[in-house]
């Protein structure tokens, strides 16, 4: 049998698949929201109204499916609700790897006018969306900063990958997908806080496998300020050696580590404190952790 490759047929098949995916998402998120989301994918800028699942927080944000998942309690609800109970009026919080501002906006509302949120996002594209989301809601207590937080002061290579190129990491071994590289300015938590006289009450870290480097660069702040840290441990993106080294950096000075999400088996349940050093099999997962230093 003769097989003929037809570019027009292939394109039609892809469009058909996209149409099916659009229809499914429209059932979940609503037709208007999904049209806006598709428009953003094509390069337009649309915004949508979103209600947080805790408190009376309603905002307008750049239309993206992650916000609907957040609204439906399907995106990191345990982490959002748990950390919300730890934030007080007047607190100073660092959001490292702020992405589109899901946590930054929540923190902003909770710390109030006398508190401050420093939101770090090194990707220029993502930073622009973050600033759109904070700016149009008049969140003047959020300072958005286009810096990479790591264990050095200078520059780093940021690798952008994933659907719509919206995931970023400085850890090359984390990626098994095509990626683009850009050079970004970098600093450490210790240097930033020293230069700006900042004493954080809390720090959120979501940096796609580089979390150990962030903690390494925050040694003085962790010792002097004893902040809580909400951290996403990307064990599935690391080699076994990197996994062990990252966990050691994160846990060696921690007073308490509570599992908020991720993990498999009976080794530790969500809501429980992680006691003895966990197994490498357990650390191979994506873990959401609340850490008290």
N, C-alpha and C positions, 0 to 999 in steps of 0.2 A: 504494500500500500504506500502511495506517495504522500508524504507529509509536507505541507506547504506552510511556511511562516508568513503570516500577513500582519504587518504593523497595525493596520486599521482594526483588524479583528482583535488583536491583543489589547489595543487601547480601549475598544468597546467593552472587552471583558473586565478590564480594570475599572472602567467607569461604572459598570454594572455592580461590581463588588463595593465600590465606594458608595453607590446609591443604596445598597442594602445596609451598609454600615451606618449611613446617615439616617435611614428610616428607623433602625434599631435605637440609635441614640436619641432620635426625636421622640420615640415612645417614652424614654426614660426622663429626658430633660425638658421636653416640650419643644414644639416646632419652632417657635420664635427664637428661643435660646439657641437651638442647634443651627438655625440660619445665621445668627450672629456669629456663632463659633466658626462656621464654615467661611464666613466673610473675613474674619480675622486670619484664618489660615491662608486666604488668598491675598492678604496684605492690607486689608482695610482695618479700621479701628472702631470696634463697637464695645459698649459697656452694658452690664446687666446688674440688676438689683439682687443682692444675696443677703440672707439672714443667717447669722451664726447660730449653731444649735445650742449655745449656752448664753445666758444673759439676753439683754434686749439690744443686740448689735445688728444693725442693718447698714450695708454699705453698697456703693456702686463700684464695680471692678471690671477690668478688661475681661471680656467674655472668654471663658475657658472651662472645660468640663470639670477640672479639679475643684472649682468653686461649688458646682452642683453636688459633687460627691461629698464635699465638706458640709454643705447644707443638709444633706440626707443622713449625716452621721456615718458615712461610709469611708471617710478619709481621716485617719488618725484621731478619731473621736476620743479614744482613751487618753491620748497624749494632751489634746487640747483641753479637755475637761479637768484632767489632773493638774496640769501646770497652771490653769486658771485659778485654782484654789491656793496656789503658792504666791501669786502676784499681789502686791499691795499698792495702794495709792502712793505716788512719789518714788516708786522703785526706778532703778536704772538697769536696763536690760540690753544685752548684746544679742542680736539675731544674726548668726553667722551662717551664710548660705540662705539668705532670706527668700530667694526665688520670687514669686509674685506677691509676697507679703501676707500669706495666710496667718502666720504667727505674729508678724510685726503689727498688723492691724489689731489683732486681739490684744496684744500687749499694750498698744497705744491706748485703747479704750479702758483697760484695767488700771494702768498707772496714772491716768488722768493728766491734767494740765501741769501738775508739779513734777511729773515723772518724765523720763526720757527713754526713747528706744533708738539704738544705733543699729541700722539694718545694713549689713554688708552683702554685696552681690557683685562679683567680678565680671560677669558676662555683660557686655554693653547692651545687647538686645534685651536680656532679661531685666537689667537695671532700668531701662527705659519703661518697661511695663510696670515694674515695681513703683517707679516714680509717678506713673499715671494713676496707679491704684491709691497711693497715699495722697497725692496732690488733689485729686478731684473730691476726696472726702475731707479735705481741710485738716489733715492730721499733722499739725505743726510740731507735735512732740516727737515725730519720727525724723531722724536724720539719716538719709540714704547715702551710702558710701560705696564707690566703685573700687573696692580693694579686695584682694585675696588674702584671707587669714591663714597663716601657716606657721612654720617654725623659723622663718628667716625674714629679714627686711631686705627688699630689693625687687626682683622680678621673678615671675614663675610662668611656665607654659600651661595655659588652660586649654583643655581639650573638650570640644563641644560635640555632643552626639545625641542620638535618640530621635524619636518622632518630633518633627518640627524643630529639631536642633535645640531642645530646651533643657538638656541635661549637661552638666559641666563637671569636670574633675581635673585635678592636677596629678592624679595617679594613673599612669599610662596602663599599668597592668589591669586596671579596672574595666577596660573597654574591650568588648569583642565585636564591636560594630564599627563601621566607617566613622571617622571623626575629623574635625578641622581643628587646627591649632592657632592660638593667638597668644601674644605675650601680654601679661597683665602685671600691674604693680602689686607687691605683696608686703605685708607687715605681720607682726605678731600681736596677740592680745596684750601682752605685757608692754610692748612699745607704744601701742595705740593708747592704752589707758594711762601710761606715764606721761605721754606728750599732751594729753587732753584732760588730765586730772580727773579721770573717770574711775569710780569705784562701783563695779556692777554688783547688783543683788542676784542677778540671774543671767545665764548664758544659754542660748539655744544653738546647737551645732548640727548641721546637715550638709556634709561636704563630700558625699560620694566616695568614701574610702580614705579620705585624708584627715579623719577626725583625730587620730593619734598625733599628727603633726600640729593641729590646732591646740590640743591639750599640752603638748610639749612647749609650745610658745606662750602658754598662759601660766607657767609655773609660779611666778611671783604673785599674780592676781589670785590664783586659787589659794595660795598660802595666806595672803594678807586679808582677802575679802571673804573667803569661805562661801562663795556663791553656790546656788543650786545650778545644775547643768542638765538640760534636756538634750539628749544626744541620740542620733541615729547611727548605729554601728552597722556598717555595710560589710559584714563578714563574707558574704557570697561574692564580693568583688576582689577579695584578697587571696594571695597565696597563703599556705599554712604558716610559713615563717612570718609574713606580714601580719597575719591575723593574731599570732601570739604576741608580736612586738607591740601592735596597736593596743591590744587588751591590757598589756602590762603598763603602758604609758597612761592609759585611761584609769586603771583601777588601783595603781600602787599607792596613791595618796587619798583615795576616796574613803569617806567614812561610811557611806551607805550607797548601794546601787539597787534600784527597784526596777523590775521588768514591767514595762507598760504595753509591750506588744512584740510579736514575733516569737521565735523560738519554737521548738517542736519537742514532743515527748513529755516525759514526766520530770525532767531535770529541774525545771523551775516554771511555775505558773505565773500568768499575768497578775500583777498586783503584789507579788511576793518579792522579798529581798533576795538577791543573789548572794549566797554565802561563800562557800568554798570556790576556788577557781573552777569555772565551767569547763566542760570538755570542748575539744576542738570541733566536734560534730555540732555542738550547741552553738558555738561561735561562728559556724559557717552560714548562719541565717542573717536576715535583716532584723536587727533588734532595736526596739525603742526603749531607751533607758532614762530614768530619772536618777541623777547622781548628786549626792550632797558631799561637798568637799570641806 
